[in-house]
Amino acid sequence: MARIADLSTVHFNFRMERRLAVISLNRPDRKNPLTFDSYAELRDWFRMLPYCDDVSAVVFASNGGNFCSGGDVHDIIGPLVDKDMKGLLEFTRMTGDLVKAMVNCGKPVISAIDGICVGAGAIIAMASDLRIGSPEAKTAFLFTRVGLAGCDMGACAILPRIIGQGRAAELLYTGRSMSADEGERWGFFNRIVAGEILEMEAISMAQRISDGPEFAHMITKTMLAQEWNMSIEQAIEAEAQAQAICMQTQDFRRAYKAFVAKKNPVFEGN
């Protein structure tokens, strides 16, 4: 197994808080835009997470009062204008691979969203398992504003499942900004907290999850993704098999023994 601490990062910030990986984009002077390199590095980093036993959850934090301003106009948008279809498809598949890597990383991902969260930044927030925002959070899927379709990086599949078809359609057609209040009412944000405690609250939530049964959380994340394409009957059978697997873990035994002893269980992830 790899160790997350051994994976070098150049294009985004990374630190460990106990068993939590805390990351953020590192260009606060530009409101943290993504580049070709940061896209690829994030994709590869999330792809490695299933093999890293030293991390149980991820916090994707803001930096300098903003989450992410999307693809860098000069470093990405400009070069894309001159690419042929093969080059364009390579790029769009690479960006989609980041979402796939987040969904399939096996670890809960909590985004802490302050300030600007637009374009691909909004997609990263959308692809996270949980989202905490500040009152200043402004989220926009602004692809139509630059002449593109709203169906970018899985937005037409994932966003309606979070906030509903009609609300998702409005945001994806208009590209308008969704306020923090709207986002909380619509279910995009799990909660809104003051900006000065935003990252701390996200870490606290991630830590509470991390203290739970890690293997079982991996199963939960897997089923949340896979059951999108299942009938109710298929989902019930898949969950029966998933629970039977979890019942073979030592954490299940630990929970039972703790219950009998009237103690809180201490999970070890196996």
C-alpha positions in Angstrom: 0.0 0.0 0.0 1.1 3.5 -0.8 1.3 6.3 1.8 -0.4 9.6 0.9 2.3 11.5 2.6 4.8 10.1 0.1 2.9 11.5 -2.9 4.5 14.8 -4.0 2.3 17.7 -5.0 3.4 20.7 -6.9 0.3 22.3 -8.2 -1.8 22.3 -5.1 -1.3 22.5 -1.3 -1.4 19.4 0.8 -1.1 18.6 4.5 -2.2 15.9 6.9 -4.4 16.5 10.0 -4.2 13.1 11.8 -5.7 10.8 9.2 -7.2 13.6 7.2 -5.7 14.9 3.9 -6.4 18.6 3.6 -5.8 20.1 0.1 -6.4 23.4 -1.6 -5.4 25.1 -4.8 -2.4 27.3 -4.5 -3.0 30.4 -6.7 -4.9 32.7 -4.3 -3.8 35.8 -6.2 -5.9 34.5 -9.2 -8.7 33.1 -7.1 -7.2 29.6 -7.5 -7.8 28.8 -11.2 -7.0 25.3 -12.6 -4.3 24.6 -15.2 -3.6 21.6 -17.4 -1.0 20.6 -14.8 -3.2 21.0 -11.7 -6.0 19.1 -13.3 -3.7 16.2 -14.1 -2.0 16.2 -10.7 -5.4 16.3 -8.8 -6.6 13.4 -11.0 -3.5 11.3 -10.4 -3.6 12.1 -6.6 -7.3 11.1 -6.2 -6.5 7.9 -8.3 -3.9 6.9 -5.8 -6.2 7.4 -2.7 -7.8 3.9 -2.8 -4.3 2.5 -2.2 -3.3 4.8 0.7 -4.1 3.4 4.1 -2.8 6.4 6.0 -5.7 8.7 5.0 -9.4 8.1 5.8 -11.0 11.3 4.5 -10.2 14.4 2.4 -11.0 18.1 3.0 -10.8 20.2 -0.2 -10.4 23.6 1.3 -10.5 27.2 0.0 -7.4 29.4 -0.1 -7.2 33.2 0.3 -11.0 33.6 0.6 -11.9 31.7 -2.6 -12.4 28.1 -3.6 -11.7 27.9 -7.3 -12.3 30.3 -10.3 -12.4 27.4 -12.8 -10.1 26.9 -15.8 -7.4 29.5 -16.1 -8.4 31.8 -19.0 -4.8 32.2 -20.2 -3.4 28.8 -19.4 -6.4 26.7 -20.5 -9.1 28.6 -22.4 -6.6 30.3 -24.8 -4.7 27.2 -25.8 -8.0 25.2 -26.3 -9.1 27.6 -29.1 -6.2 26.4 -31.2 -6.6 22.6 -30.5 -8.0 20.2 -33.0 -10.8 17.7 -32.1 -8.4 15.1 -30.9 -6.7 17.5 -28.6 -10.0 18.9 -27.3 -11.3 15.4 -26.6 -8.1 14.5 -24.7 -8.6 17.6 -22.5 -12.3 17.0 -21.8 -11.7 13.4 -21.0 -8.9 14.3 -18.7 -11.1 16.8 -16.8 -13.9 14.2 -16.5 -11.3 11.7 -15.2 -10.8 14.0 -12.2 -14.5 13.6 -11.3 -14.3 9.9 -11.8 -11.2 9.7 -9.6 -13.0 11.7 -6.8 -16.1 9.5 -7.0 -14.1 6.3 -7.0 -11.4 7.3 -4.5 -13.0 5.3 -1.7 -12.7 8.1 0.8 -15.3 10.7 1.9 -14.5 14.1 0.4 -15.7 17.3 2.1 -15.4 20.6 0.3 -15.1 23.8 2.3 -16.3 26.5 -0.1 -15.5 30.2 0.5 -15.9 33.0 -2.1 -15.7 32.2 -5.8 -16.6 28.6 -6.7 -17.2 28.6 -10.5 -16.8 26.5 -13.6 -14.6 23.5 -12.9 -14.4 24.6 -9.2 -18.2 24.2 -9.0 -17.8 20.7 -10.5 -15.2 19.8 -7.9 -17.6 20.9 -5.1 -20.4 19.0 -6.8 -18.3 15.8 -7.0 -17.5 16.0 -3.3 -19.6 13.9 -0.9 -20.4 16.8 1.4 -20.1 20.6 1.1 -19.8 23.3 3.7 -20.0 26.9 2.6 -19.5 30.3 3.9 -22.0 33.2 3.5 -19.7 34.6 0.9 -19.8 31.4 -1.3 -20.8 32.1 -4.9 -21.2 29.0 -7.0 -21.8 29.1 -10.8 -21.7 26.5 -13.5 -20.9 29.2 -16.0 -20.0 27.1 -19.1 -22.7 28.6 -21.2 -21.2 32.0 -20.4 -18.2 31.0 -22.5 -20.2 29.4 -25.3 -20.1 25.9 -24.0 -22.8 23.4 -23.0 -23.8 23.0 -19.3 -23.0 19.2 -19.6 -19.5 19.4 -18.4 -17.6 16.9 -16.3 -20.8 15.0 -15.3 -22.8 18.1 -14.3 -26.0 17.0 -16.1 -25.9 13.6 -14.3 -24.7 14.6 -10.8 -26.1 18.1 -10.1 -29.8 17.2 -10.6 -29.4 14.4 -8.0 -28.2 17.0 -5.5 -30.6 19.9 -6.1 -33.3 18.6 -8.4 -33.8 18.6 -12.2 -35.4 22.1 -12.5 -32.9 23.9 -10.3 -30.0 22.2 -12.0 -31.4 23.1 -15.4 -31.7 26.8 -14.4 -28.1 26.9 -13.2 -26.7 25.0 -16.2 -28.7 27.0 -18.8 -28.1 30.4 -17.4 -24.7 30.1 -15.8 -25.9 32.4 -13.0 -24.4 32.4 -9.6 -26.1 30.5 -6.8 -25.9 32.3 -3.5 -24.9 30.5 -0.3 -28.4 30.9 1.0 -29.9 29.3 -2.1 -27.3 26.6 -2.0 -28.2 25.6 1.5 -32.0 25.7 0.8 -31.6 23.7 -2.3 -29.4 21.0 -0.6 -26.1 21.8 -2.4 -24.6 22.9 0.9 -24.9 20.7 4.0 -24.5 23.8 6.1 -23.3 27.4 6.0 -20.8 28.7 8.6 -18.8 31.8 9.1 -15.8 32.1 6.8 -13.3 32.3 9.7 -14.3 28.9 11.0 -15.1 27.3 7.6 -12.0 25.1 7.3 -12.1 24.1 10.9 -15.8 23.0 10.6 -15.0 21.0 7.5 -12.1 19.3 9.3 -14.3 18.6 12.3 -16.9 17.0 10.1 -14.3 15.0 8.3 -12.8 13.9 11.6 -16.2 12.7 12.9 -16.5 10.6 9.8 -13.0 9.4 10.0 -13.6 8.2 13.5 -16.2 5.8 12.2 -15.8 2.5 10.4 -13.4 3.3 7.5 -14.0 0.2 5.4 -17.8 0.6 5.8 -17.5 4.2 4.7 -15.7 3.0 1.6 -18.6 0.7 0.9 -21.1 3.5 1.4 -19.3 5.7 -1.0 -19.1 2.9 -3.6 -22.9 2.2 -3.3 -23.9 5.8 -3.5 -22.2 6.0 -6.9 -23.1 2.5 -8.2 -26.8 2.6 -7.3 -27.5 5.5 -9.7 -27.9 2.9 -12.5 -29.7 0.2 -10.5 -33.4 -0.6 -10.2 -34.8 -0.7 -6.6 -34.6 -4.5 -6.7 -30.9 -4.5 -7.9 -30.0 -1.8 -5.2 -31.6 -3.8 -2.4 -29.7 -7.0 -3.5 -26.4 -5.0 -3.9 -26.8 -3.5 -0.4 -27.5 -6.9 1.1 -24.3 -8.2 -0.3 -22.4 -5.0 0.8 -23.7 -5.3 4.4 -22.8 -9.0 4.5 -19.3 -8.0 3.6 -19.2 -5.4 6.3 -20.5 -7.9 8.8 -17.3 -9.8 8.3 -15.1 -6.9 9.5 -13.5 -6.6 12.9 -15.1 -3.2 13.2 -18.5 -4.8 13.2 -17.3 -7.1 16.1 -15.8 -4.2 17.9 -19.1 -2.3 17.7 -21.0 -5.3 19.1 -18.6 -5.8 22.0 -18.6 -2.1 22.8 -22.4 -2.1 22.9 -22.5 -5.1 25.2 -19.9 -3.4 27.5 -21.9 -0.1 27.3 -18.9 1.7 25.8 -18.4 3.7 22.6 -16.8 1.6 19.9 -13.3 2.5 18.7 -13.0 1.6 15.0 -9.7 0.6 13.4 -10.7 0.4 9.8 -10.5 -3.4 9.3 
